[in-house]
Amino acid sequence: MRSLSLSAGRSRLAVVDSDERLTVYELARQRERRQEKQEDDKADGARRRRAEVKEAKEERRDEGLTADGGRVLFAEPHVSEVAFSDEAEDTLAFSGRGFLSIKTADFPAHAQSSQGAVIGFVGSKVCSPSPSFQNPTCINRSPPPSTQTFSFP
């Protein structure tokens, strides 16, 4: 693995593997896992339970879920570094091959040219040091203020 990042709410994990492939997982909640275990304990017979587990794993595989109940949310090739935003649970920055990209929820990633590697994402600033660019990149997450004024009678 080249890079890992856990979202602020600990519900998502971003992994960059050695093949420069970014994969973002939605993690199963601990409470859900405990409930599943309690239900498993109540199941009749070990053989019946093994058959149910095998069937569930096959269904999860078909639905894009991981073995522990997580779900693949997003994948992107040619990524070297990744960092989740410390404020927005579903926003992350990633870099690779001369680009810095920002992705929020299910929207397409926005890419811009940048030579640095992402090392952090704090508020609206993406930390991406490089020899020629010493300051963090600022990301505007809201539309510019309107210059139009309204008057009401």
C-alpha positions as CSV (number, residue, x, y, z in Angstrom):
1,M,0.0,0.0,0.0
2,R,1.2,3.5,-0.8
3,S,-1.3,5.6,1.0
4,L,-4.2,5.3,3.4
5,S,-6.8,7.8,4.7
6,L,-9.7,7.4,7.1
7,S,-12.6,9.8,6.9
8,A,-13.3,12.1,9.9
9,G,-16.4,10.0,10.9
10,R,-14.5,6.8,10.4
11,S,-17.1,5.5,8.0
12,R,-14.9,5.5,4.8
13,L,-11.4,4.2,4.0
14,A,-9.3,5.3,1.0
15,V,-6.5,3.0,-0.1
16,V,-3.9,3.5,-2.8
17,D,-2.2,0.2,-3.6
18,S,1.2,-0.5,-5.2
19,D,-0.4,-0.5,-8.6
20,E,-1.4,3.2,-8.2
21,R,-5.1,2.3,-7.9
22,L,-7.2,4.3,-5.5
23,T,-10.2,2.4,-3.9
24,V,-12.6,4.0,-1.4
25,Y,-14.5,1.7,0.8
26,E,-17.6,2.4,3.0
27,L,-16.9,0.6,6.2
28,A,-19.6,-1.5,8.1
29,R,-20.5,0.0,11.5
30,Q,-19.4,-1.8,14.7
31,R,-23.0,-1.8,15.9
32,E,-24.2,-3.6,12.8
33,R,-21.5,-6.2,13.2
34,R,-22.5,-6.8,16.8
35,Q,-26.1,-7.3,15.7
36,E,-25.1,-9.7,13.0
37,K,-23.1,-11.7,15.5
38,Q,-26.0,-11.8,17.9
39,E,-28.3,-13.0,15.1
40,D,-25.6,-15.6,14.2
41,D,-25.6,-16.9,17.8
42,K,-29.3,-17.5,17.7
43,A,-29.2,-19.4,14.4
44,D,-30.2,-23.0,14.5
45,G,-27.4,-25.4,13.7
46,A,-23.8,-24.8,12.5
47,R,-24.5,-26.4,9.1
48,R,-27.4,-24.1,8.4
49,R,-25.4,-21.1,9.4
50,R,-22.4,-22.1,7.3
51,A,-24.7,-22.3,4.3
52,E,-26.2,-18.9,5.0
53,V,-22.7,-17.3,5.4
54,K,-21.5,-18.8,2.2
55,E,-24.7,-17.5,0.4
56,A,-24.3,-14.1,2.0
57,K,-20.7,-13.8,0.9
58,E,-21.6,-14.7,-2.7
59,E,-24.4,-12.0,-2.6
60,R,-22.0,-9.4,-1.2
61,R,-19.4,-10.2,-3.9
62,D,-22.1,-9.8,-6.5
63,E,-23.1,-6.4,-4.9
64,G,-19.6,-5.1,-4.7
65,L,-19.2,-5.6,-1.0
66,T,-16.1,-6.7,0.8
67,A,-15.9,-9.7,3.1
68,D,-16.3,-7.6,6.3
69,G,-19.5,-5.9,5.0
70,G,-17.9,-2.8,3.5
71,R,-18.8,-1.5,0.1
72,V,-16.6,-0.1,-2.7
73,L,-17.7,3.4,-3.3
74,F,-15.2,4.7,-5.8
75,A,-12.1,3.6,-7.7
76,E,-9.6,5.6,-9.8
77,P,-6.3,4.6,-11.5
78,H,-3.0,6.5,-11.6
79,V,-3.1,7.8,-8.0
80,S,-0.1,8.1,-5.7
81,E,-1.5,9.9,-2.6
82,V,-4.9,10.4,-1.0
83,A,-6.4,12.4,2.0
84,F,-9.9,12.8,3.2
85,S,-11.2,16.2,4.3
86,D,-11.2,16.8,8.0
87,E,-14.6,18.5,7.7
88,A,-16.6,16.9,5.0
89,E,-17.1,13.2,5.4
90,D,-17.6,12.5,1.7
91,T,-14.8,14.8,0.3
92,L,-11.3,13.6,-0.5
93,A,-8.3,14.9,-2.4
94,F,-5.9,12.7,-4.4
95,S,-2.9,13.2,-6.6
96,G,-0.9,11.4,-9.2
97,R,0.7,11.8,-12.6
98,G,0.9,15.6,-12.4
99,F,-2.7,16.2,-11.3
100,L,-4.5,17.1,-8.0
101,S,-8.1,16.0,-7.9
102,I,-11.0,16.7,-5.5
103,K,-14.0,14.4,-5.3
104,T,-17.2,14.9,-3.3
105,A,-19.9,12.3,-2.9
106,D,-21.1,10.8,-6.2
107,F,-20.0,13.8,-8.3
108,P,-17.2,13.5,-10.8
109,A,-13.7,14.4,-9.6
110,H,-12.4,17.8,-10.4
111,A,-8.8,17.7,-11.6
112,Q,-6.2,20.5,-11.9
113,S,-2.5,20.4,-12.8
114,S,-0.2,20.1,-9.8
115,Q,3.3,18.6,-9.3
116,G,3.0,18.0,-5.5
117,A,1.6,15.0,-3.6
118,V,-1.4,15.4,-1.4
119,I,-0.4,15.0,2.3
120,G,-3.5,16.6,4.0
121,F,-6.9,18.2,3.5
122,V,-7.8,20.7,6.2
123,G,-10.9,22.9,5.8
124,S,-10.6,24.3,2.3
125,K,-6.9,23.8,2.0
126,V,-5.2,20.8,0.4
127,C,-1.7,20.4,1.6
128,S,0.5,19.5,-1.4
129,P,4.1,20.6,-1.1
130,S,6.4,20.7,-4.1
131,P,9.7,22.6,-4.8
132,S,8.0,25.2,-6.9
133,F,4.8,25.6,-4.9
134,Q,5.2,26.3,-1.2
135,N,1.7,27.4,-0.2
136,P,-1.3,25.1,0.2
137,T,-3.9,24.9,-2.5
138,C,-7.2,26.6,-1.5
139,I,-10.4,25.0,-2.6
140,N,-13.6,27.1,-2.8
141,R,-16.4,24.7,-1.7
142,S,-19.3,27.2,-2.1
143,P,-20.5,29.3,-5.0
144,P,-19.2,32.9,-5.1
145,P,-21.4,35.4,-3.4
146,S,-24.1,37.0,-5.5
147,T,-23.6,40.6,-6.5
148,Q,-27.3,41.0,-7.2
149,T,-29.3,42.7,-4.5
150,F,-33.0,42.2,-3.9
151,S,-35.4,44.8,-2.6
152,F,-38.8,43.9,-1.3
153,P,-41.8,46.3,-1.3
